[in-house]
């Protein structure tokens, strides 16, 4: 298994990773600050929530066609188009803020457009990674991606709050700069990121549907299609109930913030050791352990409503999550034909995310109907039931260590002359 130090010598991956990391940090800053700006302008929590909702709507709406584009167009151009357009869009907010012409419609248009750009970027980046790293480097590369996400999440909020305190337009200026730097760094990638030539299907919808058909036709990936959205729903609802209980109990914001920081640190530490975990354990076994990782420590949370309890309840799951995500993602990339990577990745992302907006609603319903303790217990039980999906699957248990993945890979399509 390749180490992080060895992977750093891969210049194309390093340029791609650093560029994406800087731009993602800027996005996290803006996602934190944009609702604050909307609330400061209107005094409405509805408008504040709408900015983030519109961003997520744009991202999810474009993922499936973006996956097809990643399989049909040059991936580097798609990624640079995303970052370049984001630079211009955030610059427009900076100019509007400086001149006193910043409005809610302008804010919502930029949120939607940058969400679309983010959705365009993600499948192209996954396809690009498959092109610039070897199969042996893949688990480490995706583990490094997991570390990036946790670092951006951990630092984006405090940095966004600090910049918002300076000026309403300051977070957008930071994002404008990070997108521009990311655009420049992607220009240093020298690998050929053009797609493998293949004959297109008779209709674009059939081309897009090929990603879902590929996933459904492989037993392990079919289980992930069912398990991923279900576990994202139950675990996020569980953590949301825990958060609401802390707020209702009157704990100070800094105490809750420390718990969130501890959870983020667990994620970073998990990402750092993820390559070794992936190498030592069968991927199927690791998937099952991750599925159960939130269950044991969530039970004490029902009896002890404290920030430390929430941090403890999430610690094992958040620590193992990067290894589980990187292992499953690396296996999926390894067995997917190169000409289908964009569609397969985008389909998996859409399916995994589809139930997440329901998590706060489910948390609120259970908290109001059952009370805090019973809501925690109900969601812990639901998480355990969902964990049975991979546990009882022979196809999941059969997936081996990374060294044995290549024999399971699909043959590449014959190029079209």
Secondary structure as the mmCIF struct_conf table of DSSP 4:
data_model
#
loop_
_struct_conf.conf_type_id
_struct_conf.id
_struct_conf.beg_label_comp_id
_struct_conf.beg_label_asym_id
_struct_conf.beg_label_seq_id
_struct_conf.end_label_comp_id
_struct_conf.end_label_asym_id
_struct_conf.end_label_seq_id
HELX_RH_AL_P HELX_RH_AL_P1 UNK A 4 UNK A 7
TURN_TY1_P TURN_TY1_P1 UNK A 8 UNK A 9
HELX_RH_AL_P HELX_RH_AL_P2 UNK A 11 UNK A 42
HELX_RH_AL_P HELX_RH_AL_P3 UNK A 45 UNK A 72
BEND BEND1 UNK A 73 UNK A 73
HELX_RH_AL_P HELX_RH_AL_P4 UNK A 75 UNK A 99
TURN_TY1_P TURN_TY1_P2 UNK A 100 UNK A 100
HELX_RH_AL_P HELX_RH_AL_P5 UNK A 104 UNK A 132
BEND BEND2 UNK A 133 UNK A 133
HELX_RH_AL_P HELX_RH_AL_P6 UNK A 135 UNK A 166
TURN_TY1_P TURN_TY1_P3 UNK A 168 UNK A 169
HELX_RH_AL_P HELX_RH_AL_P7 UNK A 170 UNK A 186
TURN_TY1_P TURN_TY1_P4 UNK A 187 UNK A 188
BEND BEND3 UNK A 191 UNK A 191
HELX_LH_PP_P HELX_LH_PP_P1 UNK A 194 UNK A 197
HELX_LH_PP_P HELX_LH_PP_P2 UNK A 199 UNK A 201
BEND BEND4 UNK A 202 UNK A 203
HELX_RH_AL_P HELX_RH_AL_P8 UNK A 204 UNK A 216
TURN_TY1_P TURN_TY1_P5 UNK A 217 UNK A 217
BEND BEND5 UNK A 218 UNK A 218
HELX_RH_AL_P HELX_RH_AL_P9 UNK A 219 UNK A 248
TURN_TY1_P TURN_TY1_P6 UNK A 249 UNK A 250
HELX_RH_AL_P HELX_RH_AL_P10 UNK A 253 UNK A 280
BEND BEND6 UNK A 281 UNK A 281
HELX_RH_AL_P HELX_RH_AL_P11 UNK A 283 UNK A 292
TURN_TY1_P TURN_TY1_P7 UNK A 293 UNK A 294
HELX_RH_AL_P HELX_RH_AL_P12 UNK A 295 UNK A 303
BEND BEND7 UNK A 306 UNK A 306
HELX_RH_AL_P HELX_RH_AL_P13 UNK A 307 UNK A 335
BEND BEND8 UNK A 336 UNK A 336
HELX_RH_3T_P HELX_RH_3T_P1 UNK A 338 UNK A 340
HELX_RH_AL_P HELX_RH_AL_P14 UNK A 341 UNK A 353
TURN_TY1_P TURN_TY1_P8 UNK A 354 UNK A 357
HELX_RH_AL_P HELX_RH_AL_P15 UNK A 358 UNK A 370
HELX_RH_AL_P HELX_RH_AL_P16 UNK A 372 UNK A 391
TURN_TY1_P TURN_TY1_P9 UNK A 392 UNK A 392
HELX_RH_AL_P HELX_RH_AL_P17 UNK A 394 UNK A 397
TURN_TY1_P TURN_TY1_P10 UNK A 398 UNK A 398
HELX_RH_3T_P HELX_RH_3T_P2 UNK A 402 UNK A 408
HELX_LH_PP_P HELX_LH_PP_P3 UNK A 409 UNK A 416
#
